[in-house]
Amino acid sequence: MYPMRRAERAISREEALAALAAAEYGILSMTGPAGEPYGVPLNFVLTEDGTAILFHSAIEGRKLVYLRARPYAHFSVVCAAQVVPEALTTAYTCVMVEGAVTEVTDPEEKKRCACLIASRYAPGRDASGYAGRSAPRYVVLRMSVDGVSGKRRPLPGMAERNKLA
């Protein structure tokens, strides 16, 4: 990954993965076949071991065209953001991930991944039946966490209080 300019704001890999796991959504940024940029907000789930991010997708569309042409992407999340007008700043935690994106093609693995995504956004609901029946209508993408970095700007004067657990 590119060196961070404000290194004093860097958070550890463990903190970055915890923030990533806690974020509601992120932006997947890709480069198209002719080099054109594209970013799309997505729901996701970080795998338990922190080695991959899982997304679901329709079976066709711009995102898949781009990823099939250039299967390396950037994913970013911002969490715990709070504008501080009196200090002309924003307190935040952000995480950036780089990695290769592949399509999950094994039917059982695809179903398992779809259930992981569903359980994150609909906890306590059994999605296995839906994931199995709907499999022809969706794609599961796996992004490897090849590089991860994060940084935090705490509220002024409250550095310790604002750490993400």
Stockholm file with secondary structure:
# STOCKHOLM 1.0

chainA/1-165         MYPMRRAERAISREEALAALAAAEYGILSMTGPAGEPYGVPLNFVLTEDGTAILFHSAIEGRKLVYLRARPYAHFSVVCAAQVVPEALTTAYTCVMVEGAVTEVTDPEEKKRCACLIASRYAPGRDASGYAGRSAPRYVVLRMSVDGVSGKRRPLPGMAERNKLA
#=GR chainA/1-165 SS CCCCSSGGGEECHHHHHHHHHHCSCEEEEEECTTSCEEEEEECCEECTTSSEEEEEECSSSHHHHHHHHSCEEEEEEEEEEEEEGGGTEEEEEEEEEEEEEEEECSHHHHHHHHHHHHHHHSTTCCCHHHHHHTGGGCEEEEEECSEEEEEEECCTTCTTTTCCC
#=GC SS_cons         CCCCSSGGGEECHHHHHHHHHHCSCEEEEEECTTSCEEEEEECCEECTTSSEEEEEECSSSHHHHHHHHSCEEEEEEEEEEEEEGGGTEEEEEEEEEEEEEEEECSHHHHHHHHHHHHHHHSTTCCCHHHHHHTGGGCEEEEEECSEEEEEEECCTTCTTTTCCC
//
